[in-house]
Structure formats: structure tokens, C-alpha cells
């Protein structure tokens, strides 16, 4: 009986260790795998034309061929506002390395214009209706929460997907990797 219990415990521990290893490997993967559903969502996203803070339509496809950091945010979202200074700093740092940032605000034009006037945002801010956040569901944002950031490599494939605030260090490391060459 003891031998059977010991064997069962060994099997359980081995299974748990394997599962933990698989989970860690997925969390540390440097390049997410882009599924067909994600590719379709990215195509819809990059096909958007959204107004900037001056009312001029901005086509996201204008930045095709660059490393593109797309940050979904809102002025009423404290973690969103907190990460914008780091995004601005990284936007300046990588501007001459083929990296483009764009903030897609799920907010009113007045709130975004007022925010931009009060803050030093070094990249374009465009304004979208709340329905646009649904595009992020296929990209890993099943809760449709904010902030949500994706980074596309020069070929338009997913390089990073992040729900929640993205640290400056993590952003810097990923941009250094994707902007090489």
C-alpha cells in the first residue's frame, strides 16, 4: 500500500513539475505565436483610420514596416496614465530605429486633447469608440481591460502582448530586440 502511495506521489510531483515548466516556458517565450484569429484581428486593427487630437484621420497602416507599439488606454485609467511618460521616453529613444508608438484612446476627444495639452506625449494619440477595444479580444485581451499594449515587429507579426501596465525596462528590452537589423 505504501509503495502505491509513493508511486502516486511521484507521478503527481512529476506532472506538476512538467506543467510548471511548460507554463514558465510559455511566459518567457520571446515571440508569441500568431494564430489565424490573431492575424485577422491584426488586419482589422491596422486597417483602422482614427482621428487624432486635431481631428485629422490617421491610418494605422501608414506605419507598416516599422516596429509598432500600439497602446490602448484612457484618461480615466490610472495605470494607463502612469505608463505614458515611459512610453514617451522610449518613443524618443527608438524614433531613429524604426519604432513607432501610437496611443489608441478609448475616451472622448475633449478628454484626450486636455490630457495631451497637460502632458508631454511624444507620439500620436488617436481616439476610438469603446467598440474598438473588442478587436483586442482575439489578441489576448479577453477581459477587454486597459491598458493593453501590443508590439508588432517590422513584418506585422506579434512581438509582445501585454494586458496591464508595461514597465519601462520590459518595453526597452523588447524594443531593443525588435529594432535590431
Secondary structure by P-SEA (a helix, b strand, c coil): caaaaaaaaaaaaaaaaaaaaaaaaaaacccccccaaaaaaaaaaaabbbbccccbbbbcccccccbbbbbbbccccaaaaaaaaaaaaaaaaacccbbbbbbbccccaaaaaaaaaaccccbbbbbbcccccccccccccccccccbbbbbcccccccccccccccaaaaaaaaaaaacc
